[in-house]
Amino acid sequence: MKLLNRRRITMSITLPALHHVGIVVADVEAAALDHERRWGVTAGPIVDLSFSQALLSGVPTDVSARYRFIDTGASQIELIEPTSQPSPYDELLSVGGVHHLAYFVDRIDVYLDHLRGLGEEVEVAFDASVADGTRFVYLKGLAHEPAIELIETRAAG
């Protein structure tokens, strides 16, 4: 009888279509005007959000930022202006740049468990929820620098 090589077999999980690219900027209004002028796009409204006791590298922290989305057709650009420190955007605050690639998923924890099952050391750099129950996390070290944002929208019950 031949012995099979016993490896841990996990179910494959794929990422859905890219929803948006998050970019840290010093001023969301000025950045949106630049995009509108250069590319003929229209930016959505500015949204100020506060995350009370969000987990920033595992530590409960009050975080706030100003956000503005620009629809580019197949995906969106999220402009992010941090309005508090510390924040998950601090490392890009002085220079600006791409912070994350964002994907909507059914259940964040299924993706985290999948990655851990593959032997990945998953660093959840930020874990927060907004008032409607939407949860999002930033995962570091998985995409050769920009964070991966997983967004889970809770169904109304």
C-alpha positions in Angstrom: 0.0 0.0 0.0 1.4 3.4 -1.0 1.3 6.2 1.5 0.1 9.5 0.3 2.0 12.6 1.1 -0.1 14.2 3.8 -0.3 17.9 3.5 -2.7 20.2 5.1 -5.3 20.8 2.4 -7.3 24.0 2.6 -10.2 25.2 0.5 -9.1 27.8 -2.0 -10.4 31.3 -1.5 -10.1 34.0 -4.1 -10.4 37.7 -3.9 -13.4 39.3 -5.5 -13.0 42.2 -7.9 -11.0 45.2 -6.7 -13.5 47.8 -5.2 -11.1 50.7 -4.6 -7.6 51.9 -4.0 -7.1 53.9 -0.9 -4.7 56.9 -1.2 -3.5 59.0 1.8 -3.4 62.7 1.0 -2.8 65.9 3.0 -6.1 67.5 1.8 -9.0 65.4 0.3 -10.7 68.5 -1.1 -7.5 69.7 -3.0 -6.8 66.1 -4.1 -10.3 65.7 -5.4 -10.2 68.9 -7.3 -6.9 67.8 -9.0 -8.5 64.5 -10.1 -11.6 66.3 -11.4 -9.5 68.8 -13.4 -7.1 66.3 -14.8 -9.3 63.3 -15.4 -12.8 64.7 -15.8 -14.2 62.6 -12.9 -16.6 63.7 -10.2 -15.7 63.2 -6.5 -18.4 62.2 -4.1 -19.1 64.1 -0.8 -16.6 64.4 1.9 -17.3 62.0 4.8 -15.8 62.5 8.2 -15.7 59.3 10.3 -14.5 58.5 13.8 -13.8 55.1 15.1 -14.0 54.9 18.8 -11.7 52.3 20.3 -10.8 50.7 17.0 -7.9 48.3 17.2 -4.7 49.8 15.9 -2.1 47.0 15.9 -4.2 45.4 18.6 -4.4 48.5 20.8 -7.8 50.2 21.4 -7.4 53.7 19.8 -9.7 56.5 18.8 -9.1 57.2 15.2 -10.7 59.8 12.8 -10.2 60.6 9.2 -11.8 62.4 6.3 -12.7 60.3 3.2 -13.8 61.1 -0.3 -14.5 58.6 -3.1 -14.0 59.2 -6.8 -15.8 56.8 -9.2 -13.5 55.8 -12.1 -15.8 53.3 -13.8 -14.7 49.8 -12.9 -13.4 50.7 -9.5 -13.0 53.7 -7.2 -10.3 55.8 -5.6 -10.7 56.5 -1.9 -8.9 59.7 -0.8 -8.0 59.6 2.9 -7.0 62.6 5.0 -6.1 61.5 8.6 -7.5 63.9 11.2 -6.1 62.2 14.3 -3.0 60.6 15.4 -2.1 57.9 15.8 -3.9 56.4 12.8 -3.3 53.5 10.4 -2.3 56.2 7.8 0.6 57.7 9.7 3.4 56.1 7.7 2.2 57.8 4.5 1.0 61.1 6.1 4.1 63.1 5.2 4.5 61.8 1.6 1.1 60.5 0.6 0.6 57.5 -1.6 -1.2 54.2 -2.0 -2.2 52.8 1.4 -4.5 49.9 0.5 -6.3 47.8 -2.1 -9.9 47.1 -1.0 -12.2 44.2 -1.5 -15.7 43.4 -0.3 -16.0 39.9 1.2 -18.8 38.0 2.8 -17.0 37.2 6.0 -13.6 38.7 7.0 -12.9 36.0 9.5 -13.2 33.3 6.8 -10.4 35.0 4.9 -8.2 35.5 8.0 -8.7 31.8 8.9 -7.8 30.8 5.4 -4.6 32.8 5.4 -3.6 31.4 8.8 -4.3 27.9 7.5 -1.8 28.5 4.7 0.8 29.4 7.4 0.6 33.2 6.8 1.4 35.4 9.8 -1.5 37.7 9.4 -0.9 41.2 10.8 -4.2 43.0 11.3 -3.0 46.6 11.4 -6.5 48.1 11.9 -9.9 46.6 12.8 -12.9 48.9 12.9 -16.6 49.2 12.3 -18.8 52.1 11.2 -22.2 52.9 12.6 -24.1 50.7 10.1 -22.2 47.6 11.3 -19.8 47.5 8.3 -16.5 46.1 9.5 -13.2 46.5 7.8 -9.6 45.5 8.5 -6.3 46.5 7.0 -3.9 43.5 6.6 -0.2 44.3 6.3 2.6 42.4 4.6 0.5 40.4 2.1 0.7 42.5 -1.1 4.3 43.7 -1.2 3.4 46.9 0.6 0.0 48.3 0.2 -2.3 47.0 2.8 -5.1 44.7 1.9 -8.5 46.0 3.1 -11.2 43.5 3.6 -14.7 45.0 4.0 -17.6 43.0 5.4 -21.1 44.6 5.2 -23.5 43.2 7.8 -26.9 42.3 6.5 -29.7 44.1 8.2 -31.5 41.7 10.6 
